[in-house]
Amino acid sequence: MKGVPHPLSPEFRLVTMRDLLLLCGSLALVVAPHATRAPWWITLLALCLYAWRIHYSLNPAPLPARWLVISIAALAMLGVWLEYRTLFGRQPGIVLLMLFSGLKLLETRTHRDAAAAAFLGYFLIITNFLYTQSIPTALAMGAAVFAITATLIGLSAPNRAPRANLGTAALLLAHAVPAAAALFLLFPRVQGPLWGLPQDAYAGMTGLSETMSPGTLSRLALSDSIAFRAEFDGAPPGPSLRYWRGPVLWDFDGRTWRIGAQSVASFAAPAGSSATYRYSVVLEPHNRAWLFALETAAMLPQGSRYTTDGMLLAGAPVRGRMRYDLSSVITPRSALDERPGDLARALRLPAGSNPRARVLAAEWRAASRSDSEVLARALGFLRQGGYVYTLEPPLLGTDSVDEFLFGTKAGFCEHFSSAFVVLMRAAGLPARVVTGYQGGELNPVDRIITVRQSDAHAWAEVHVSGHGWRRFDPTAAAAPNRVDSGLARSLPETQQALFMRRELEWLRSLRHQWEAVAHKWNVWVLGYNPERQRELMSHLGMRNADWRGLIAMLFTVLGITTALLLAWSLRRMPRPDPVQRAWRAFCSKLAARGIERSPSEGPRDFAERAARSLPSARRAILRIGALYIGLRYGREANPRRASDLRRLVREFRPA
């Protein structure tokens, strides 16, 4: 029937063991990263489906019936729904694709089925970038593209050597690289993503939150993931000045601090600073709206807002890597005209909570002649009280501040800042908790400061009469090494991170090298936005490139690339043998007279049979046959005899 492939055509050939193993290996490269994120039973089920299909190839038996495959698919979907309570979203959808790849293998009989499974593998490659776009992920998925492409070539040429298929796959992908680079660099960029991810894609992001309670920051400090990187114009500030301002917490219920209501204010650059720093920040996604700035910000990033308590807010939650430019000042002159409502809010304490701390603060207030003397008493109390700075503080109860100050005397920065602010409020001084990051590691390779989640910190701000809001770090009073040398150096050696140990300096050096490369990748590849594209076009001489100019340039580059690749391919194409071409023309002329050459018929036998069939052209036919045999199978090529053959064939006119 017209349009229906022949049963012996390539797409209906049965899959061989070699084809199946190559296909399973290619899909395994793609599925392996997802297997580390999926529930254990889903990973185990996918592996069982792969192994089941290989078992059927090793043992001659019919593949499972269609009803069994459909039943497994239905049970798998039910299990995914029970696991996630939905079949939609990033994680449920991807684990279903994992399982469907195994089910597709289970019903793979022919090359057409195998090709469909390979194309599913291409789609699964894209899903890996929904989790991370790091260099290792790009390299691993590049290897997966290469493996799947080689597998598809093997399905089209089952008798070809695997090494030749690998070479062809490499050549095809090499041809695609110039076009991919042109599309990446020249396709018009737009602000923001063209599409969005489901909400579950942002659930696992780490970072500071809207609340702080005992243990919140100490748990975050165990994470070595990067919060942001900052590159300064000139020398960066010293470690003790690197306070990266984040959420400001006002409301306290006796245990937990919260941001509470926020008010957006008109921004005014601070005055009277001791130093000014200009820098750019590459912020990792954290699913919150706040931006981090070396306090105090002297300008606003584009599209951001400023709150009355000094927070910088983006226009939307930061769900993708974000780059912004800033300048900050150190110890500026604080505004003195604070709103009465904010001062009252900064004095609130829950009734009846932490009574011992209240009594102590009242004693300081009664014995002090000024706010500064109250502050000095509080800092001296923490400095001389035998407090221990630790990542493993004891659990605290309802009156957490009392238990920390007079009982356990061991805590992390959230314990010190919370206790200090409560003491200040109880002494009649408006105070609030500021969370963010303190310090950061200067990478000696690229001179960029890397701030990690382990640098998360909390300090206090107190409103002092005649001075306005001033920063105080109670943690530094009890553990000064935390600010001067960083978190790792201030902890006991048993709690230090692996990279901070003196005997592993070489490992820290390797990490610096890698992070410098990763930063360039983030800025120039993942951060290739409209601004970066305009900079590149400006360097190429297109100062005011709009989307029309970019599209014109893109098609020009693609056209030139296509022409060059076509010319290169034509030069590599084998040119037809002139002797063989003349012989085929001769055979075509005889076929027009009804004398067709059989595929198994040699030139001598064909010439003699044709001479018998056309006696009037016998002499010419035999001469052409003899010339062809001599040229084709003779020891040496004779250009003159080849020219005679072409002339005789051209003049041959069978009557």
Beta strands, then each sheet from edge to edge (+ up, - down):
strand 1: 211-212
strand 2: 226-232
strand 3: 243-249
strand 4: 251-252
strand 5: 257-258
strand 6: 264-265
strand 7: 275-283
strand 8: 290-291
strand 9: 293-294
strand 10: 305-307
strand 11: 312-313
strand 12: 322-330
strand 13: 388-389
strand 14: 410-411
strand 15: 431-438
strand 16: 441-442
strand 17: 449-452
strand 18: 456-464
strand 19: 468-472
sheet 1: 1+ 5- 4+
sheet 2: 12+ 7- 2+ 17- 16+
sheet 3: 9+ 3- 15+ 18- 19+
sheet 4: 6+ 10- 11+ 8-
sheet 5: 13+ 14+
end
